[in-house]
Amino acid sequence: MLALCAVASVAWRVSQGGEPPGPPPRFSTDILPVLSENCFQCHGVDAAQRRGNLRLDLRESAVARGAIVPGVPSAGSLVARIHATDPDTRMPPDESHRSLTDAQRAMIVRWIAAGAVYEPHWAFVAPKAAAIAAAAADEHPIDAIVSARLAREGLVLSPEADRAILIRRVTFDLTGLPPAPEEVAAFVGDPSPEAYERVVDRLLASPHYGEKQALPWLDAARYADSNGFQQDGDTFQWLWRDWLVGELNRDTPYDALSTWMLAGDLVPDATDETRIGTAFLRNHLLNGEGGAIPEENRWVSMFDRVDATATTWLGLTMSCAQCHDHKYDPITQRDYYALLDCFNRVPESGIVDGSPSRIRVANPVLEYPSDALRARRAELEAAVKAGAENAQGPLDQFLRDEWPRVMVMSDAQPRETHVLSRGAHTNPAAKVSFATPEFLPPMDEASPRDRLGLAQWLFSPENPLVARVAVNRAWQVFFGDGLVRTPEDFGVQGDRPVHQELLDTLAVRLRESGWRMKPLHRLIATSRVYRQTSLASDALRARDPDNRLLARAPRFRMGSMVLRDAALAAGGLLDARVGGAPVYPYQPAKVWESLAITMERNFDYPASRGADLYRRSLYTFWRRTIAPANMFDVSQRQSCRVRVPITNSPLHALTMLNDPTFVEAARTLAQRTMKTESDRAAQRARAFERVVGRAPNAREEAILGAMFERQLAEFSADRAGAERFLSIGESPRDASIDPAEHAALAATCLAILNLDEAVTRE
Amino acid sequence: MSDARESLTRRHFLRTSLHGIGGVALASMFARESFALGAGSPPLVLPHFPARAKRIICLWQGGGPSHVDLLDPKPELARFQGKDIPESVRGATRLSTMSSSYARWPALPAIRPFRKCGASGTEISELLPHIGGIADELCVVRSMHTEAVNHSPGVTFFMTGSQQPGRPAMGAWLAYGLGNECDDLPSFVVMTSSDREKSCGQLFYEHYWSNGFLPGRHQGVRFRSEGDPVPYLGNPDGVSRDGRRALLDDLAALNREREAVAGADTPAIETRIAQYEMAFRMQASVPDLLDFSNEPKSVLEMYGPDALVKGSFANNCLIARRLSERGVRFVQLMHSGWDQHSNLFHHLEKQCRDTDQPSAALVRDLKQRGLLDETLVIWGGEFGRTPFGQGPSDAPNGRDHFGRAYSMWMAGGGVRGGHVHGATDDFGWNIARDPVHVHDMQATILRLCGIDHERMTFRHQGRQFRLTDVHGSVVSDLIG
């Protein structure tokens, strides 16, 4: 051991050599991530996996066990072990497949030399608003904080984006739709300093705001229109989706909205409008397979509720604690089941009702009929009462297939909850009662020990996570990425925000201003940080490739739902009605049918006709077992997702070039510009402008012209082909337009819809 | 990764620029992209070992093929026919709710005899004569076990390492870890078929080939047997290939104009152009893949009468060979129809007849092309079936799901041919020797591909995930 220490101390001196003097490393930002990643597996929270009775997440344990001697790095075993050359002694051990870099070792040494000060993980301490310098008091708070940080880096904000780009950006971000050309022209031509804010306010008031802001909620809520698995029965959960869009449009405060999602049945003044919110907790997969073990399914549903709740509101990965204490965060297995207890009171069986209907729902349900449906029911019942012949059948069928029953929560069947050994419901261990995770501030004594109490606890001022997580998700709406790049994980293993001060300031502000999202969205959208150009010098890109500092605006491809809506809008096809039952737009033949090999029900795709083909993408029927064919890079809606990566695949290109939705939109875009412009160049320019929000420059116009001519030559030589191309899609075509010319412009428009600039939010 | 959100690094772009837009650079659209990692994931250094298998074809036999009827002979069952399997054997076995409440457990012997096959003498049912004919290529594992009692969780478990949907499938992991050898086809292709009677009632869920939390391009691409094999592969009606080519050229020219703006994100735009070029190439490569006109008659005959019947297991096997030949990393061929709860006597034979010949033909075909050594073929389902009969206890006519012990086989790709691994007890109920858990099988499959299953990880929700979760050991006895 002596020899080992000698070797270690030499190694330590070596690794210290040439170390630039600076402030000692900070535990929460510099040391904790390293210890967590490399050591906590065996020296952390999880008692079952703990080795040598040593915890490195607690200073007390680390010092008592002699791993750390504060101020004297060489005296503790930690420094010796991480520098050891003998594989039997070296930490982390080889079999962990983890290792420290020299810089990390040196940092640990410097930290111990400076006293080995521990501090809590940043996200577990309640946020405080930044004190904004007096000089910047008049400045927009986001700009003041970001500018101050950039100044420390010797950087400044980039200039404002072109007005045409700006209005396109903010219109897509807030409503998911492109601006109309008139809106672009009005904004570009309005010199008043308030012009931009007026645009933002107009968009915040648009009914399409709620539709766009609902999209990330649908991913978090693993929302689908069917249950999944073999029977994959249809549901009425879309009524919850409509409810959500309405609440977002009304700007229902986030605390109230969340409380209704978690406990709308338990609030003192509960109504159907609050109860339906709890469908959030019932949107999970439901298994109706023959032979499935109901109690096992019921537990799977409860695990899902814990996961969705913890991910959505706390940004914590609690599911790790289903089988054992969390390896990294101070979440015990007991915490997990104590939280789960509030979901273990639902009068549910774990199986889906086995009716022969297309609809399959599982109790408890909320009947949520419209006035029209009530009237219809009364009519059918009256007929039965009057003794009309064959009246019972239609009534039964109506009640089975059309009478809306939304799956919601209820606490009508309390059960005992036990910790489950290794997460197996057949292995119950210690009994637990409802409690929130112990490492976080305690619940108010007066709060009920149920889902309502959980909601009250989440929104108590002491909760360090909820407001930050909410702000971070709002930030994602406008920047693609959150300030914390792992929105699903604010724990020790999660990303450290570069702009924590900004996150914390906005979090405090959100809470103090009554949890309203529209003002927060307005604040972000009106900041100079948001309004910057996304163009950047090579030097800036090289300096900050991931744009952590925010010295420029991000630039990213838009989601496939938004791209489809944008094409429909450009083609003048979009049916802007808000809400309603899901629709069945174009889909390649046999996509559903070839997946289904069960004879239990009919899986024919009930393709929509007419206006329903052109509804916004969020109304497309989402079959849990097979996502809509033309939506790519989407959450699969199997479990809660708060981040969906954008990727690149040739399949995306094939969709946007060949899906009838896009082909038809290109045709109608061509036709509408041919109606308003007689000059060919002007037609192309108008179409281009409608899609990307700016007119083509001379060089671009030259290429567009050549493109049109080449396509015209193709279609002139094959007029029958032109006719076939123009017959794609249900909407009528103006037959007075020459087919070759129409097809050539339609092909040109298809290319425009596929421009990098068109699919990108710049 | 913000600006690298679309997964292209400057390094990659420089390479693209150096080569121009063509050849090698374009290939990387589907190809290995070691930079396309999750936030904080360490760069992968793969393979970890020299790879024995470069590609995998998984012949998934969905529904649960009966081990005691097909690959694991149990003469004791005949001696016990009509009598209950002793409780000392049964113990506290977890069964599906279809039979967990049974009062009787009548032993049901194999419906047809077994034969010793090949020089190795491996015993295989005479229901599988063609597979018997390649016995010396096969590594039969008779000691598989799984926790799943039902189809969907069982299939999900084998494919993703977890019974719950949402994790990446094995093919997605391999595409992520090893990339693609092929520049005009996806690295992970899925095909499905079912028995003619559609007796089985199981669905092929998309989560069986999900990318899970891995980047979306690693999702399995399902080739369909009806309409376009890949959705939207074909040009719109009336658009010629020349017309499309011209349009793409002009589209690229327009995109390059955008690059001319100072400060434009050129790498991202070049990625977009390359993506469209790859799509154009796929429009030719997929039809070429499915053009069987150059297949010799002898080869088609080998695959049996359904060789050219679209959507059949046999046709999918033939396509699987053609995909492997072109370098596609993982072909997941999913066939259903092995769920004989009540129709064992007449249906199992039909099912064997439809699948036996094509399965064996694929192995022979790969061998005669010199591809078998580097192509791993896996044959098996989500579990086996109960050694006792289901249905009327005096005249049982089926078998229930059984995950406690079952059989699979593998061939090629570095596995030990003519070998039987593990054994069950006299009733095919308990594993008597060398158990292989699903996670062990996954670890072994990755090992054959040169991957240490503990080191191929992806960071998600704050921890490193892997195919085998936190379990699994390589079974070196399976490796030749």
Interface residues (C-beta under 8 A of the other chain):
Chain A: H97 G228 F229 Q230 D232 L285 N287 E289 G290 G291 A292 I293 P294 V300 T311 T317 S319 C320 K327 Y328 D329 T426 G480 D481 R485 T486 E488 D489 G491 V492 Q493 G494 D495 T533 S534 L535 A536 S537 R541 A542 P545 D546 N547 R548 P554 R555 F556 R557 P588 A589 K590 V591 S594 L595 A596 I597 T598 M599 E600 T625 I626 A627 A629 N630 F632 D633 Q636 Q638 S639 P645 I646 T647 N648 S649 P650 L651 H652 A653 L654 T655 L657 N658 D659 P660 V663 N697 R699 E700 I703 L704 A706 M707 R710 Q711 E714 F715 D718 A720 G721 A722 E723 R724 F725 L726 S727 I728 A743 A747 L750 A751 N754 L755 D756 E757 V759 T760
Chain B: M1 S2 D3 A4 R5 E6 S7 L8 R10 M29 F30 A36 G38 A39 G40 R94 S96 T97 M98 V149 N150 H151 S152 Q164 P165 G166 P186 T192 S194 K198 C200 G201 Q202 L203 F204 Y205 E206 H207 S210 P215 G216 R217 V221 R224 S225 E226 G227 D228 V230 P231 Y232 L233 G234 N235 P236 D237 G238 V239 S240 D242 G243 R244 A246 L247 D250 L251 A253 L254 N255 E257 R258 V261 A262 G263 A264 D265 A268 I269 T271 R272 I273 Q275 Y276 M278 A279 M282 Q283 G311 S336 D400 H401 E454 R455 R459 Q461 G462 R463
